[in-house]
């Protein structure tokens, strides 16, 4: 089936107005933020999709997927477009992008049962704003909050800035609705817990569009107590001290909403007005007054225990101001793209990993040392550091953060700069037993390590693909390694 036939059939399955073939929109849909510099400079080396479609119901998604499945057409599910690991990049001709734009209804806010139901295209900020009016919150606050949508948040196994208290999106999802490639619509009911076999929500959560299309999500909601928020900030002598204080608070059973520690280099770009070339440790406590008081006492006790590594305490208002200006809006994204059009400046990337408390410092130190010694373009780096920002009773994450001057052709940026850096981070993390992907997902540009990430458990992941997407039409190249797509990885 050629492109014209595809478009004609989609117009019959939906309506012509629901099928977008605008050349600029198709170019935009050919890659996500992963290759933003090449995208802005108009040198993307991947195929543009055949069309973008905008279904209005699960039934319409079902019809489109069944059509694509019958004719072997690649499908890329899309919601908020804020992916950072190439999950929305297109590696096949005649691909169909199914966009959740018109799945945009908040279906129910159930205060008594503390849950809310929204379609996949509802912006997180929209539901959050509505809940705040009633004294509640989703508890989910990724940096992309103003533009992120529920389908993408669930598909990428998203996490938010307050995850240490509320958990990741997988802890918030109650039930959901999704559509599989053969058109089957599955609805997982909304209950607090059940023991009805394996937790089938997790077939869908984090699948990155490689198994199914998410159409509806029900999430927990929480009471909101902004008047009780408390902030703490400290300058500390090194990352190890910061990690030790984080661990002390967590293993003693306390859950501040935010618990972070930054290296000197990373702190300089976030806390330029007070960091004094030191590592920064910070906390936020929120919730009912009694819980906040107890959490604050635990933070203070942990800081006292490791006082030899703490240089000074920071005025809490500085930490509060930073949190209030942390998220980026659509305007911020647009401004960044405009800047890249005009200036051969620099780019910044992150690679986020996780491990247990004992291993995280070792991974951090090994990675930083190896990059400084082996990375061939080290002279182009303008910043290299990291921070821990999501902690658990048995471990934490590490964001490696690196900025560099782009002194190559725009189309070569990933190959010359980002990919060699990411390879060092992933290799050292896997070698030491950590996870190469804490919350951004695998996308297409970590798929070469998917089997190493899962080891013998890759058997289960592989069987899911064979069972639910036997024709391989769902988001080719995402999560699952495929030799056929190798030419688009260079």
N, C-alpha and C positions, 0 to 999 in steps of 0.2 A: 504494500500500500504506500503510495507516494504522499508527499506533504499535502497536496491539494485535496486528495481523497480523505486524509485524516481530518483536515479542517472541516470539510463538508460533513463528514459523519458526526463530528463533535457538535456541529451546529444543529444537527437533527436530534442528538441525544439530549442536549441542553437547549439553548436558543442561541442564535448568532451573536446576540449581545453579551453572552457569557463566554465567548471565545475571543481571546485577545491575540492578534497577530501583528501588533504595532512593533516595528523594528527596534525602536529604542527600548521598549519594555522587554522585548525578547533578549536584547543584549544585556540589560540589567539582570535578567533572570538566569543568565548563563553562568554566573558565579556569585558567591556571597562575599562577606567582608574579608575572607581569607586572602584574596588577591586584589585588595582594594586599590593598590597603586597601579598595577597593570590594567585594572578595569578602568580607572579614571583616565589613564593615558591611551586607552582604546587599543590595547595590544593583547587582549585575552586570546589564548590559543586553544580554546575549546569550542565545540559547536554551539550555536544558539538553538534553543528549543523550537519545536514546530509551532507551539501555541501555549498560552496560559489559559486555564479555564477556571471559572468561578462558580462552583456549585452552591446551592442554597440549602441543601438537606443531605442527610446520610444516604437517602435513596438516590439522589443524583450522583453522589460520589460513587455509589455502588454501580450505577450504569456506566460511568466513565471507566472505572477500573475493570469491569468485566469486558468492555470493548478493548481496552489496552491489553488485557491478558489474552484475549482471543487472537490478537494480531501481533503480539510480542513487542509492544511499544513500551519503552522505558518511561517510568513515572517518577517525578520528583515532588513529594509533598512539601508544601510551603505554608508558613503562617507569618511570623513577624519579620523574617529576613535578617535576623541578627546573629546567625550562625557564624562561628569563627574558625572551624576546622575543615572547611570545604564541603560540608554536607549538602549544600545546595548547588555545588558546582556540577555542570553537566558534562558527562563523558560519552554521550551517545547521540547520534543523529536521530531526528524525529522524536525527540523526547517531549512528553506532555508534563507541564507543571500544573499541579492542582493547588490552587491558592485558596486559603480559607477566608478571604476578605468578606464574603457575604454570609459566612457562618458566624454571625456577629451579635448574637442575642445572649444577654444574661437571662437564663431561663427561670432561675429560682434562687432566692436568698432565704434560707430557712434558719432563722435565729434560734428557735427553740432547740432544733437538732444540731445546730452549730455546723452547718455546711452550706455551700453555694454551688450552683450548677451553671456552667457557661459553655457556649459553643466554642469550637477551636479557634475561631478568628476574633474572639473578644480580647482586647488589650488588657493585660494585667492591671495597668493603671486605672482603667475604667471601673473594673470591679472593686479595686482597692479604694477608689474615691467614694464609691457608693457605700461600701462597708464603713468607711471612716465616719460618714455622716450619721451612722447608727451606733457608733462606738465600738466597731469591730475592725479586724484586719485579717488579711490572708496570711500574714507572717512571712510572705515570700517577697523578697526585694533584691533581685539581681540588679547589676548596674544598668542593664538594658530595660529596666522596669517601665519607663515611659513609652517604649515602643514594642516590647515583647508581647507575644500573644500565647494563649493557653496551649494550643496545639503544639507549637514549637517548644514551649517550656517542658511539657510532658515528654515529647519525643526525644529531647536531648538530655533528659534526666537532670534538669536544671537545678541550681542551688542559688540561694540568696544570701545577702550580707548578714542576715540574722539567723543563719542556719544553725548555729551552735545551740540556740534555744528551740527554734521551731522545726528544725530538720530540713532536709532537701525536699524537692517536689515529690519524691517517692514516699515520703512520710506524710504528705498532705493529701495525696489523691485517695479518695474514698471509692469511687467507681468511675466508669468511663464507657464511652461508646466508640467503636472503631470499625473500619471496613477493610476486609482482606482482598487480595488481588482478584479472586474469583467472584467478587461482588457480595460475599457473605457479610452481613452486618452483625456484629457481636456487641451485646450490652452486658457489662459487669455491674451488678446491682450495688446499691449504696447501703452498706452495713458497716458497723463499727469494726467487726472482726468475724472471721469464720474459719472453720477447720474442714474445708470441703475439698481437700487435695492441695496440690501446689498452688501458690498464690498467683493466679493467672494474670493479675494486673501487670506483673513484671515481664510478661511477654511483650506488652505494649510500651510500658514506661521505659524510655531509653532506646527504643528500637531505631531511632533516627530516620524513620521513613523507609526502612529496609524490609519491613514485614507487613505493614498495614498503614492505613490513614486514620488518624484520630479526628473524630468529629465533635465530641462532647466530653466534658470533664466535670466531675464533682469533687470539690476540695473542702477540707476542714476550714473553719474560721475560728478566730480567737478574739477574746475581749482585748480592747486597746486601752492602755493606760499611759498616755504620753506624759502626764503630769508626774509620773514616778521615774522617768528616765534619769539615769545617773551615768556619768562618764569619768573614765580614768585614763591618764596618759603618763608614761614614764620614758625617760631616756635611759637606755641600758648599754652596757659595755660591749655586748656581742649577741649574735643570734642565739647561741646556746642558752644564755641567761633568759632571754625572752621565751624560748621554748620550754624551759624548765618552769617558769612561772605559769605559763598556759597549762602545762600538764598538772601542776599542783592544784589549780582551781578545778580542772575537769575531773581528776581522779578522786577528789574529795566529794564529788557528787553535785557540784554546782554547774549551772548552765547560764552564763551570761549570754545575752543575745549576740554580742560581738566580742571576739577575742582574737587579737592579731599581734604579730610582731614583724617588723620590717628591718631589712639590712640597711646599712648606712646609705648605700647608693639609691635604693628604692625609696627610703625615707626622704631623701633630698628632693624628689620630684612630687611628693605628696605633702610634706610638712616643712616646706622651705622656710617658713617664718619662725620655726622653733627647734628644728632638729639638731642644730649645732654639730653636724657631722657625726652624729651618733645613731645607733639603732633605736627604733621607737617601738614601744609596747603599749597597747591600748585595750581598753575594755568598755563595753556598754552593758548596763544591767537594766532590764525592763520587766514589766508585769505588775502583779499586785504588790502593794507596799511592803508587806511582810517578806515576800520572796526577794524583792529588790534589796531590802535591808540586809537580809542574810547573805545574799550574793556579794554585796559590797564588803561585808565583813570578811568574806572568804578571799576576795581580791586583795584587800589590805593585808590580810594575814600572809598570803602567798608572797606579796611584795616584801613584807618584813622578813620572811624566811630567807629570801635571796637578796637581801639588801646590799650585800657586798658587790653584787653585779649591777645594782641600780644606781645611776648617777644622780638623777633628780626627778621629782614629780613635775608634770606639766599641768598648767592651769586647765581645768576641765572644760571651760568654755571654748578653748581652741579645738579640742577634740569634737565637741558638739557642732561647731561651725563646719568642720571638715565633713562630718557625716551628712549634714544638711545640703551639701553641694557635691555629693559624690556621683550621683546618677547622670547619665548623658541622654539628651533628648534627640529627637529627629533633627532639630536644628544643629546640634553639635555634630551629628553624623554628616549633615549636608555641608557644614562649614569645613569639616576635615577634608571632605572630597574636593571642595573648591580650592583649599590650600594646596592639595596635591596636584591640581591642574596647573598651578602657576609656579610652584617651587620644587626644585630638586633637593629637598631638604633631607629628612630622615624618617624612618619608620620605627614603630615600636611593636613588639610582640610579647606574648606570654605563652608558657607551656606549664600546665598545672598537673601536679602528680600528688600521690599520697602514700603514706607508709605509717608504721607504728612509731611510737615516741622515740624508741632507741635508735631507729634507723634514719629518721628524717634529718638529723644534723649531719650524719655521715653522707647521705645523698647530697645534701646541699654543698658541703665542703668539697666533696669529690667532683661534683659537676663544675663548680666555679673554678677549681684548680685546673681541671682538664680543658675547659674552654680557654682559659688564659694561656695555657701551654700549647694547645693543639689547634685551636680554631684558626684557619688560615687568614681570615679577615679581621683578626682581633684589633688591628689598628683602626678599623672603621667603627668599632663599637663606641658609642657615646655614653652608655650606661649598661651595667651588668649587676644584677642583684636579685632579690627575691623577698617574698613575705609569706608567712603562714596566716591564713584567714578563716579556716573552717576546722574546728577541733571536735574531737570525740573522746570518750573515756579511754579508748585504746590507741589513739594516734591522732594525726593531724595531716593537713595538706601542705604543699609548698608550691607557690607560684614563682616560677623563674621568670624574671622580667628583663628584657634586653632591648635597647635602642641602638640604631646604627645609621650612619650616613649611607645613602644609596649612591654608590659610585659605579653603577653598571646600567645596562639597558633595562627599562622597566619590566620587560618580559622575563628577565633573568633574575629578578630580585629574590624570589623564593629559593631558586636553585643555588644561588651564590651565598645568600645570607641566612635566611630563616631555617631551611631544611638541615644544613650542617649543624646548626645550634640545637635544633630539636632532636636530631639524631643522638647527639652526645647526652642530652638530658634523658631521653627514653632509654638508651642503652644502659646508662649507669643506674637508673631507677629499677629497671627489670633485673639487672645483675644482682642488686641488693634486696630484691624481693618486694619492692613497692609496686604500685599501680601507675601506669603511664598516663592515666586520664582520670582525674578526679571528678570533673563535672562539665567540661566542654565537649565531651564525647570523642569518638574516634574519627568521625567524618570520613573523608577520603584520603587525608594526608597523614594518618597514623595507621591506616589499614594494613601496611606491610608488617606491623608488629602485633596484629590482633591475635594471631595464633600463639605468639610468645607471651602475650598478656594473660591468656586464659590457660595455656598449657593443656593438660589432658582434658580439662573441662570445655575446650573448644568443640569437642564432640557434640555437646548439648547445643551450643550456639549454631553449629553447622546444621544439625537436624531440624532446628526451628526454621531455618531458611528453606530447607528441602520440603518441609511439611506445609508451610504457609505461603511460600512463593516459589513453587517448583519451576516456573518458567523464568524466574529471575528478572521480573519487570520492575521491581521496586528499588528505586534509587541506586542504580548500578554503581558499584565501587565504594559505597558507604559501608563502613564496618567490615564487610567481607572482602578480602583481597581477591583481585581478579587480574590475571596477566593481560587480558584483552585491553584493560584500561591503562596499561603502563605508559603508553605514549603520552598520555595527558598528565602524567606525574612529573615529567622532566622539566 
